[in-house]
Amino acid sequence: MAAVTIRNLSEEAHRALKVRAAQHNRSAEAEMRAILEAAVRPEGRLLLGTVLREIGQKYDIANADIEAIAQVRDTRPAEPMKFE
């Protein structure tokens, strides 16, 4: 896990950070992690699992459908392409 040092943080910002951390019942360090995570991983990001679930719901795909596809699927390795 990476470590980060923040230099030259104003006393005002440090106090505000401690107040915010107390409001969320966590340490100042945990609050800084939460702030950084929220900044680099916005809530509106695309999540693959969510997209796949929505596709399944949109087309009414059930587990039985997936099992049926798995039974008839060709499991042999694909032949490599030939460029001649």
Gaussian input, Z-matrix of N, CA and C with variables (Angstrom, degrees):
# hf/3-21g

backbone

0 1
 N
 C     1     B1
 C     2     B2     1     A1
 N     3     B3     2     A2     1     D1
 C     4     B4     3     A3     2     D2
 C     5     B5     4     A4     3     D3
 N     6     B6     5     A5     4     D4
 C     7     B7     6     A6     5     D5
 C     8     B8     7     A7     6     D6
 N     9     B9     8     A8     7     D7
 C    10    B10     9     A9     8     D8
 C    11    B11    10    A10     9     D9
 N    12    B12    11    A11    10    D10
 C    13    B13    12    A12    11    D11
 C    14    B14    13    A13    12    D12
 N    15    B15    14    A14    13    D13
 C    16    B16    15    A15    14    D14
 C    17    B17    16    A16    15    D15
 N    18    B18    17    A17    16    D16
 C    19    B19    18    A18    17    D17
 C    20    B20    19    A19    18    D18
 N    21    B21    20    A20    19    D19
 C    22    B22    21    A21    20    D20
 C    23    B23    22    A22    21    D21
 N    24    B24    23    A23    22    D22
 C    25    B25    24    A24    23    D23
 C    26    B26    25    A25    24    D24
 N    27    B27    26    A26    25    D25
 C    28    B28    27    A27    26    D26
 C    29    B29    28    A28    27    D27
 N    30    B30    29    A29    28    D28
 C    31    B31    30    A30    29    D29
 C    32    B32    31    A31    30    D30
 N    33    B33    32    A32    31    D31
 C    34    B34    33    A33    32    D32
 C    35    B35    34    A34    33    D33
 N    36    B36    35    A35    34    D34
 C    37    B37    36    A36    35    D35
 C    38    B38    37    A37    36    D36
 N    39    B39    38    A38    37    D37
 C    40    B40    39    A39    38    D38
 C    41    B41    40    A40    39    D39
 N    42    B42    41    A41    40    D40
 C    43    B43    42    A42    41    D41
 C    44    B44    43    A43    42    D42
 N    45    B45    44    A44    43    D43
 C    46    B46    45    A45    44    D44
 C    47    B47    46    A46    45    D45
 N    48    B48    47    A47    46    D46
 C    49    B49    48    A48    47    D47
 C    50    B50    49    A49    48    D48
 N    51    B51    50    A50    49    D49
 C    52    B52    51    A51    50    D50
 C    53    B53    52    A52    51    D51
 N    54    B54    53    A53    52    D52
 C    55    B55    54    A54    53    D53
 C    56    B56    55    A55    54    D54
 N    57    B57    56    A56    55    D55
 C    58    B58    57    A57    56    D56
 C    59    B59    58    A58    57    D57
 N    60    B60    59    A59    58    D58
 C    61    B61    60    A60    59    D59
 C    62    B62    61    A61    60    D60
 N    63    B63    62    A62    61    D61
 C    64    B64    63    A63    62    D62
 C    65    B65    64    A64    63    D63
 N    66    B66    65    A65    64    D64
 C    67    B67    66    A66    65    D65
 C    68    B68    67    A67    66    D66
 N    69    B69    68    A68    67    D67
 C    70    B70    69    A69    68    D68
 C    71    B71    70    A70    69    D69
 N    72    B72    71    A71    70    D70
 C    73    B73    72    A72    71    D71
 C    74    B74    73    A73    72    D72
 N    75    B75    74    A74    73    D73
 C    76    B76    75    A75    74    D74
 C    77    B77    76    A76    75    D75
 N    78    B78    77    A77    76    D76
 C    79    B79    78    A78    77    D77
 C    80    B80    79    A79    78    D78
 N    81    B81    80    A80    79    D79
 C    82    B82    81    A81    80    D80
 C    83    B83    82    A82    81    D81
 N    84    B84    83    A83    82    D82
 C    85    B85    84    A84    83    D83
 C    86    B86    85    A85    84    D84
 N    87    B87    86    A86    85    D85
 C    88    B88    87    A87    86    D86
 C    89    B89    88    A88    87    D87
 N    90    B90    89    A89    88    D88
 C    91    B91    90    A90    89    D89
 C    92    B92    91    A91    90    D90
 N    93    B93    92    A92    91    D91
 C    94    B94    93    A93    92    D92
 C    95    B95    94    A94    93    D93
 N    96    B96    95    A95    94    D94
 C    97    B97    96    A96    95    D95
 C    98    B98    97    A97    96    D96
 N    99    B99    98    A98    97    D97
 C   100   B100    99    A99    98    D98
 C   101   B101   100   A100    99    D99
 N   102   B102   101   A101   100   D100
 C   103   B103   102   A102   101   D101
 C   104   B104   103   A103   102   D102
 N   105   B105   104   A104   103   D103
 C   106   B106   105   A105   104   D104
 C   107   B107   106   A106   105   D105
 N   108   B108   107   A107   106   D106
 C   109   B109   108   A108   107   D107
 C   110   B110   109   A109   108   D108
 N   111   B111   110   A110   109   D109
 C   112   B112   111   A111   110   D110
 C   113   B113   112   A112   111   D111
 N   114   B114   113   A113   112   D112
 C   115   B115   114   A114   113   D113
 C   116   B116   115   A115   114   D114
 N   117   B117   116   A116   115   D115
 C   118   B118   117   A117   116   D116
 C   119   B119   118   A118   117   D117
 N   120   B120   119   A119   118   D118
 C   121   B121   120   A120   119   D119
 C   122   B122   121   A121   120   D120
 N   123   B123   122   A122   121   D121
 C   124   B124   123   A123   122   D122
 C   125   B125   124   A124   123   D123
 N   126   B126   125   A125   124   D124
 C   127   B127   126   A126   125   D125
 C   128   B128   127   A127   126   D126
 N   129   B129   128   A128   127   D127
 C   130   B130   129   A129   128   D128
 C   131   B131   130   A130   129   D129
 N   132   B132   131   A131   130   D130
 C   133   B133   132   A132   131   D131
 C   134   B134   133   A133   132   D132
 N   135   B135   134   A134   133   D133
 C   136   B136   135   A135   134   D134
 C   137   B137   136   A136   135   D135
 N   138   B138   137   A137   136   D136
 C   139   B139   138   A138   137   D137
 C   140   B140   139   A139   138   D138
 N   141   B141   140   A140   139   D139
 C   142   B142   141   A141   140   D140
 C   143   B143   142   A142   141   D141
 N   144   B144   143   A143   142   D142
 C   145   B145   144   A144   143   D143
 C   146   B146   145   A145   144   D144
 N   147   B147   146   A146   145   D145
 C   148   B148   147   A147   146   D146
 C   149   B149   148   A148   147   D147
 N   150   B150   149   A149   148   D148
 C   151   B151   150   A150   149   D149
 C   152   B152   151   A151   150   D150
 N   153   B153   152   A152   151   D151
 C   154   B154   153   A153   152   D152
 C   155   B155   154   A154   153   D153
 N   156   B156   155   A155   154   D154
 C   157   B157   156   A156   155   D155
 C   158   B158   157   A157   156   D156
 N   159   B159   158   A158   157   D157
 C   160   B160   159   A159   158   D158
 C   161   B161   160   A160   159   D159
 N   162   B162   161   A161   160   D160
 C   163   B163   162   A162   161   D161
 C   164   B164   163   A163   162   D162
 N   165   B165   164   A164   163   D163
 C   166   B166   165   A165   164   D164
 C   167   B167   166   A166   165   D165
 N   168   B168   167   A167   166   D166
 C   169   B169   168   A168   167   D167
 C   170   B170   169   A169   168   D168
 N   171   B171   170   A170   169   D169
 C   172   B172   171   A171   170   D170
 C   173   B173   172   A172   171   D171
 N   174   B174   173   A173   172   D172
 C   175   B175   174   A174   173   D173
 C   176   B176   175   A175   174   D174
 N   177   B177   176   A176   175   D175
 C   178   B178   177   A177   176   D176
 C   179   B179   178   A178   177   D177
 N   180   B180   179   A179   178   D178
 C   181   B181   180   A180   179   D179
 C   182   B182   181   A181   180   D180
 N   183   B183   182   A182   181   D181
 C   184   B184   183   A183   182   D182
 C   185   B185   184   A184   183   D183
 N   186   B186   185   A185   184   D184
 C   187   B187   186   A186   185   D185
 C   188   B188   187   A187   186   D186
 N   189   B189   188   A188   187   D187
 C   190   B190   189   A189   188   D188
 C   191   B191   190   A190   189   D189
 N   192   B192   191   A191   190   D190
 C   193   B193   192   A192   191   D191
 C   194   B194   193   A193   192   D192
 N   195   B195   194   A194   193   D193
 C   196   B196   195   A195   194   D194
 C   197   B197   196   A196   195   D195
 N   198   B198   197   A197   196   D196
 C   199   B199   198   A198   197   D197
 C   200   B200   199   A199   198   D198
 N   201   B201   200   A200   199   D199
 C   202   B202   201   A201   200   D200
 C   203   B203   202   A202   201   D201
 N   204   B204   203   A203   202   D202
 C   205   B205   204   A204   203   D203
 C   206   B206   205   A205   204   D204
 N   207   B207   206   A206   205   D205
 C   208   B208   207   A207   206   D206
 C   209   B209   208   A208   207   D207
 N   210   B210   209   A209   208   D208
 C   211   B211   210   A210   209   D209
 C   212   B212   211   A211   210   D210
 N   213   B213   212   A212   211   D211
 C   214   B214   213   A213   212   D212
 C   215   B215   214   A214   213   D213
 N   216   B216   215   A215   214   D214
 C   217   B217   216   A216   215   D215
 C   218   B218   217   A217   216   D216
 N   219   B219   218   A218   217   D217
 C   220   B220   219   A219   218   D218
 C   221   B221   220   A220   219   D219
 N   222   B222   221   A221   220   D220
 C   223   B223   222   A222   221   D221
 C   224   B224   223   A223   222   D222
 N   225   B225   224   A224   223   D223
 C   226   B226   225   A225   224   D224
 C   227   B227   226   A226   225   D225
 N   228   B228   227   A227   226   D226
 C   229   B229   228   A228   227   D227
 C   230   B230   229   A229   228   D228
 N   231   B231   230   A230   229   D229
 C   232   B232   231   A231   230   D230
 C   233   B233   232   A232   231   D231
 N   234   B234   233   A233   232   D232
 C   235   B235   234   A234   233   D233
 C   236   B236   235   A235   234   D234
 N   237   B237   236   A236   235   D235
 C   238   B238   237   A237   236   D236
 C   239   B239   238   A238   237   D237
 N   240   B240   239   A239   238   D238
 C   241   B241   240   A240   239   D239
 C   242   B242   241   A241   240   D240
 N   243   B243   242   A242   241   D241
 C   244   B244   243   A243   242   D242
 C   245   B245   244   A244   243   D243
 N   246   B246   245   A245   244   D244
 C   247   B247   246   A246   245   D245
 C   248   B248   247   A247   246   D246
 N   249   B249   248   A248   247   D247
 C   250   B250   249   A249   248   D248
 C   251   B251   250   A250   249   D249

   B1=1.4532
   B2=1.5216
   B3=1.3041
   B4=1.4581
   B5=1.5235
   B6=1.3135
   B7=1.4612
   B8=1.5239
   B9=1.3211
   B10=1.4585
   B11=1.5241
   B12=1.3100
   B13=1.4564
   B14=1.5209
   B15=1.3175
   B16=1.4679
   B17=1.5205
   B18=1.3133
   B19=1.4690
   B20=1.5250
   B21=1.3016
   B22=1.4706
   B23=1.5258
   B24=1.3228
   B25=1.4631
   B26=1.5181
   B27=1.3074
   B28=1.4648
   B29=1.5235
   B30=1.3134
   B31=1.4678
   B32=1.5274
   B33=1.3114
   B34=1.4654
   B35=1.5385
   B36=1.3228
   B37=1.4604
   B38=1.5241
   B39=1.3313
   B40=1.4620
   B41=1.5280
   B42=1.3248
   B43=1.4768
   B44=1.5260
   B45=1.3356
   B46=1.4649
   B47=1.5246
   B48=1.3076
   B49=1.4624
   B50=1.5272
   B51=1.3235
   B52=1.4689
   B53=1.5266
   B54=1.3185
   B55=1.4687
   B56=1.5164
   B57=1.3212
   B58=1.4700
   B59=1.5259
   B60=1.3190
   B61=1.4678
   B62=1.5322
   B63=1.3080
   B64=1.4671
   B65=1.5252
   B66=1.3159
   B67=1.4646
   B68=1.5267
   B69=1.3346
   B70=1.4598
   B71=1.5279
   B72=1.3194
   B73=1.4709
   B74=1.5255
   B75=1.3210
   B76=1.4537
   B77=1.5226
   B78=1.3204
   B79=1.4617
   B80=1.5284
   B81=1.3320
   B82=1.4643
   B83=1.5253
   B84=1.3286
   B85=1.4573
   B86=1.5276
   B87=1.3232
   B88=1.4654
   B89=1.5241
   B90=1.3191
   B91=1.4691
   B92=1.5282
   B93=1.3276
   B94=1.4669
   B95=1.5253
   B96=1.3309
   B97=1.4688
   B98=1.5170
   B99=1.3269
   B100=1.4636
   B101=1.5250
   B102=1.3161
   B103=1.4688
   B104=1.5246
   B105=1.3260
   B106=1.4622
   B107=1.5170
   B108=1.3264
   B109=1.4732
   B110=1.5257
   B111=1.3159
   B112=1.4656
   B113=1.5300
   B114=1.3291
   B115=1.4595
   B116=1.5244
   B117=1.3155
   B118=1.4624
   B119=1.5208
   B120=1.3094
   B121=1.4646
   B122=1.5209
   B123=1.3176
   B124=1.4650
   B125=1.5272
   B126=1.3284
   B127=1.4630
   B128=1.5241
   B129=1.3073
   B130=1.4488
   B131=1.5206
   B132=1.3302
   B133=1.4651
   B134=1.5188
   B135=1.2997
   B136=1.4505
   B137=1.5264
   B138=1.3166
   B139=1.4627
   B140=1.5215
   B141=1.3159
   B142=1.4518
   B143=1.5279
   B144=1.3210
   B145=1.4635
   B146=1.5196
   B147=1.3173
   B148=1.4586
   B149=1.5261
   B150=1.3220
   B151=1.4617
   B152=1.5250
   B153=1.3283
   B154=1.4661
   B155=1.5251
   B156=1.3350
   B157=1.4595
   B158=1.5272
   B159=1.3336
   B160=1.4637
   B161=1.5299
   B162=1.3327
   B163=1.4708
   B164=1.5264
   B165=1.3320
   B166=1.4642
   B167=1.5129
   B168=1.3340
   B169=1.4673
   B170=1.5246
   B171=1.3422
   B172=1.4611
   B173=1.5307
   B174=1.3334
   B175=1.4535
   B176=1.5255
   B177=1.3201
   B178=1.4702
   B179=1.5318
   B180=1.3396
   B181=1.4662
   B182=1.5281
   B183=1.3268
   B184=1.4648
   B185=1.5266
   B186=1.3181
   B187=1.4678
   B188=1.5245
   B189=1.3229
   B190=1.4685
   B191=1.5297
   B192=1.3298
   B193=1.4634
   B194=1.5281
   B195=1.3019
   B196=1.4652
   B197=1.5236
   B198=1.3196
   B199=1.4594
   B200=1.5326
   B201=1.3154
   B202=1.4660
   B203=1.5258
   B204=1.3198
   B205=1.4658
   B206=1.5285
   B207=1.3046
   B208=1.4666
   B209=1.5268
   B210=1.3227
   B211=1.4713
   B212=1.5252
   B213=1.3163
   B214=1.4639
   B215=1.5267
   B216=1.2928
   B217=1.4599
   B218=1.5251
   B219=1.3045
   B220=1.4606
   B221=1.5284
   B222=1.3246
   B223=1.4617
   B224=1.5316
   B225=1.3357
   B226=1.4608
   B227=1.5257
   B228=1.3231
   B229=1.4793
   B230=1.5284
   B231=1.2999
   B232=1.4570
   B233=1.5180
   B234=1.2979
   B235=1.4588
   B236=1.5334
   B237=1.3209
   B238=1.4723
   B239=1.5267
   B240=1.3151
   B241=1.4583
   B242=1.5272
   B243=1.3197
   B244=1.4600
   B245=1.5174
   B246=1.3100
   B247=1.4579
   B248=1.5221
   B249=1.2937
   B250=1.4652
   B251=1.4891
   A1=108.12
   A2=116.33
   A3=121.99
   A4=111.29
   A5=115.29
   A6=121.70
   A7=107.94
   A8=116.27
   A9=121.60
   A10=108.60
   A11=116.32
   A12=121.86
   A13=108.06
   A14=116.21
   A15=120.63
   A16=107.21
   A17=114.98
   A18=120.21
   A19=109.79
   A20=114.59
   A21=123.16
   A22=113.11
   A23=116.68
   A24=120.46
   A25=107.57
   A26=116.98
   A27=119.91
   A28=110.42
   A29=115.82
   A30=121.22
   A31=110.28
   A32=116.43
   A33=121.01
   A34=110.61
   A35=116.45
   A36=120.28
   A37=110.61
   A38=117.09
   A39=120.77
   A40=111.14
   A41=116.61
   A42=120.35
   A43=110.71
   A44=116.41
   A45=120.22
   A46=110.66
   A47=116.18
   A48=120.75
   A49=110.80
   A50=116.51
   A51=120.22
   A52=111.23
   A53=117.23
   A54=120.64
   A55=110.18
   A56=115.97
   A57=120.35
   A58=110.92
   A59=116.80
   A60=120.91
   A61=110.19
   A62=116.93
   A63=120.43
   A64=110.81
   A65=117.21
   A66=120.93
   A67=111.55
   A68=116.92
   A69=121.27
   A70=112.34
   A71=116.29
   A72=122.25
   A73=112.94
   A74=116.12
   A75=120.14
   A76=109.76
   A77=115.65
   A78=120.76
   A79=109.99
   A80=114.61
   A81=119.07
   A82=110.07
   A83=116.91
   A84=120.46
   A85=111.09
   A86=117.31
   A87=120.81
   A88=110.70
   A89=116.58
   A90=120.22
   A91=110.55
   A92=116.53
   A93=119.79
   A94=110.82
   A95=117.10
   A96=119.87
   A97=110.56
   A98=116.70
   A99=120.92
   A100=111.12
   A101=116.80
   A102=120.99
   A103=110.04
   A104=116.81
   A105=120.17
   A106=111.45
   A107=117.79
   A108=120.95
   A109=110.69
   A110=117.10
   A111=121.03
   A112=111.11
   A113=116.36
   A114=120.03
   A115=111.97
   A116=117.32
   A117=119.37
   A118=113.32
   A119=117.79
   A120=122.18
   A121=109.34
   A122=117.28
   A123=119.96
   A124=111.83
   A125=115.46
   A126=121.06
   A127=112.88
   A128=118.16
   A129=121.81
   A130=113.83
   A131=117.43
   A132=118.88
   A133=111.30
   A134=115.45
   A135=122.68
   A136=109.49
   A137=117.48
   A138=122.90
   A139=108.80
   A140=117.24
   A141=122.29
   A142=112.46
   A143=117.33
   A144=120.23
   A145=112.09
   A146=116.32
   A147=120.74
   A148=110.67
   A149=116.60
   A150=120.81
   A151=110.61
   A152=116.41
   A153=119.61
   A154=111.44
   A155=117.18
   A156=120.39
   A157=110.70
   A158=116.66
   A159=120.28
   A160=111.61
   A161=116.63
   A162=119.76
   A163=109.32
   A164=116.78
   A165=120.75
   A166=112.20
   A167=116.55
   A168=120.17
   A169=111.19
   A170=116.37
   A171=120.32
   A172=111.40
   A173=116.54
   A174=120.76
   A175=112.65
   A176=116.45
   A177=122.99
   A178=111.74
   A179=115.06
   A180=120.57
   A181=108.35
   A182=115.26
   A183=120.67
   A184=109.69
   A185=116.76
   A186=121.05
   A187=111.23
   A188=117.43
   A189=120.73
   A190=110.39
   A191=117.57
   A192=120.81
   A193=110.52
   A194=116.15
   A195=120.48
   A196=110.24
   A197=116.67
   A198=120.31
   A199=110.75
   A200=117.88
   A201=121.46
   A202=110.78
   A203=117.10
   A204=120.79
   A205=109.59
   A206=117.35
   A207=121.32
   A208=111.39
   A209=117.66
   A210=121.00
   A211=112.33
   A212=118.38
   A213=120.71
   A214=112.54
   A215=117.38
   A216=121.14
   A217=110.75
   A218=115.66
   A219=121.83
   A220=107.88
   A221=117.16
   A222=120.69
   A223=112.48
   A224=117.15
   A225=119.16
   A226=109.54
   A227=116.62
   A228=118.74
   A229=109.95
   A230=116.10
   A231=121.00
   A232=109.69
   A233=115.47
   A234=121.11
   A235=107.97
   A236=117.24
   A237=118.47
   A238=111.03
   A239=115.08
   A240=120.14
   A241=109.75
   A242=115.81
   A243=121.57
   A244=108.32
   A245=115.41
   A246=121.28
   A247=108.21
   A248=116.99
   A249=121.05
   A250=111.09
   D1=137.98
   D2=-177.98
   D3=-76.93
   D4=151.60
   D5=175.33
   D6=-117.09
   D7=143.67
   D8=-178.06
   D9=-128.70
   D10=136.39
   D11=175.18
   D12=-112.32
   D13=131.96
   D14=178.72
   D15=-110.99
   D16=115.46
   D17=-179.28
   D18=-101.03
   D19=156.31
   D20=173.13
   D21=59.82
   D22=34.27
   D23=174.22
   D24=-77.87
   D25=130.59
   D26=-177.56
   D27=-65.09
   D28=153.24
   D29=178.03
   D30=-60.97
   D31=-36.61
   D32=179.68
   D33=-63.54
   D34=-45.12
   D35=178.50
   D36=-65.61
   D37=-38.53
   D38=179.59
   D39=-64.75
   D40=-43.36
   D41=177.50
   D42=-63.34
   D43=-43.83
   D44=179.71
   D45=-62.76
   D46=-37.44
   D47=177.90
   D48=-63.96
   D49=-43.13
   D50=178.90
   D51=-64.97
   D52=-38.82
   D53=177.62
   D54=-64.34
   D55=-45.90
   D56=179.34
   D57=-61.88
   D58=-40.92
   D59=178.60
   D60=-62.70
   D61=-42.38
   D62=179.25
   D63=-63.95
   D64=-37.81
   D65=178.53
   D66=-64.05
   D67=-29.43
   D68=179.66
   D69=-98.44
   D70=8.68
   D71=179.11
   D72=55.48
   D73=46.99
   D74=176.31
   D75=-144.64
   D76=168.92
   D77=-179.84
   D78=-73.14
   D79=164.68
   D80=177.58
   D81=-61.85
   D82=-37.82
   D83=178.63
   D84=-64.28
   D85=-44.05
   D86=178.27
   D87=-64.86
   D88=-35.81
   D89=178.19
   D90=-65.82
   D91=-41.53
   D92=177.89
   D93=-62.93
   D94=-40.72
   D95=176.92
   D96=-60.88
   D97=-44.17
   D98=-179.45
   D99=-62.96
   D100=-41.17
   D101=179.66
   D102=-64.45
   D103=-45.75
   D104=-179.67
   D105=-65.58
   D106=-43.04
   D107=177.91
   D108=-59.54
   D109=-44.55
   D110=-179.41
   D111=-64.78
   D112=-33.71
   D113=-178.41
   D114=-72.14
   D115=-37.30
   D116=-175.89
   D117=-97.59
   D118=-12.74
   D119=177.87
   D120=-127.50
   D121=77.59
   D122=-177.71
   D123=-63.21
   D124=151.77
   D125=-177.96
   D126=-63.63
   D127=-27.31
   D128=-176.63
   D129=-81.47
   D130=8.85
   D131=-177.31
   D132=-70.71
   D133=156.88
   D134=-178.29
   D135=-80.74
   D136=124.06
   D137=178.67
   D138=-109.23
   D139=123.02
   D140=-174.48
   D141=-57.03
   D142=-45.92
   D143=-179.43
   D144=-60.30
   D145=-39.81
   D146=179.11
   D147=-65.14
   D148=-42.81
   D149=179.73
   D150=-63.05
   D151=-44.97
   D152=179.50
   D153=-62.62
   D154=-40.60
   D155=177.77
   D156=-62.54
   D157=-42.25
   D158=-179.59
   D159=-65.25
   D160=-37.67
   D161=177.28
   D162=-64.13
   D163=-45.08
   D164=178.77
   D165=-59.93
   D166=-40.53
   D167=178.93
   D168=-69.72
   D169=-39.91
   D170=-178.15
   D171=-61.88
   D172=-40.99
   D173=-177.34
   D174=-100.80
   D175=11.84
   D176=175.92
   D177=52.86
   D178=50.49
   D179=178.81
   D180=-90.81
   D181=126.84
   D182=-179.32
   D183=-109.18
   D184=169.37
   D185=177.62
   D186=-58.26
   D187=-35.27
   D188=179.68
   D189=-62.86
   D190=-35.91
   D191=177.87
   D192=-64.84
   D193=-42.67
   D194=-179.18
   D195=-66.79
   D196=-40.03
   D197=178.20
   D198=-64.81
   D199=-38.55
   D200=178.57
   D201=-64.70
   D202=-39.76
   D203=178.00
   D204=-65.28
   D205=-41.87
   D206=-179.23
   D207=-63.12
   D208=-33.12
   D209=-178.83
   D210=-71.15
   D211=-33.44
   D212=-176.69
   D213=-99.62
   D214=-4.05
   D215=-177.65
   D216=-68.21
   D217=140.51
   D218=176.66
   D219=-77.50
   D220=117.77
   D221=-175.46
   D222=-98.17
   D223=3.52
   D224=178.00
   D225=-69.60
   D226=147.48
   D227=177.56
   D228=-63.35
   D229=146.61
   D230=179.43
   D231=-70.04
   D232=147.36
   D233=176.24
   D234=-78.23
   D235=134.90
   D236=179.05
   D237=-66.34
   D238=149.97
   D239=178.71
   D240=-69.79
   D241=148.03
   D242=178.32
   D243=-115.16
   D244=127.14
   D245=179.66
   D246=-111.56
   D247=88.24
   D248=-178.43
   D249=-121.74

